[in-house]
Amino acid sequence: MVDRRHETLPDRTGFDETTNYLTAALGRVVPHAVARRAVAVSVRTDADTYAPDEPVTIAVSIRNRLPVPIEVPTATRRRWGWAVDGVVEATDEQRYVRSERSTLSLRAGETRRVTATWNGRFRRTGGADGLDRSVPAEPGTHTVAAFVGVREPDGRHEDVTTIRIR
């Protein structure tokens, strides 16, 4: 018989999640208002300045500041994400994310880290010819953000940094 209590499962949110039933049970005890305040998000990039079309590595950290497990309800199935200049995942392509709520579970004091790579381009849909196109980011300053998909975000649920493209 295979013991699956501590098996690492791929998580569609970009994090690997180990099933821990005690943590899940305890996380439900903490009121959602308290759990929401316990979350801290940070984002950073591997450099401050990039050449056109140079890949940008985006590092996101989501931390539970409490010494107890928490569950944070999210507005949709998207638990977290990143954006450049307000464009989620640097594309205006329609994303089919179910509108039903989900939860982001974090163990006591846990910090989850994930990296994403932006290729320095924005994907635009519905061009004049009906085809998608990839448009390089304009030279100048751009804002990179990371967020937790809560219904009413505040400063704890999002962090931003700026980069410059030469």
Disulfide bonds with the S-S distance in Angstrom:
none
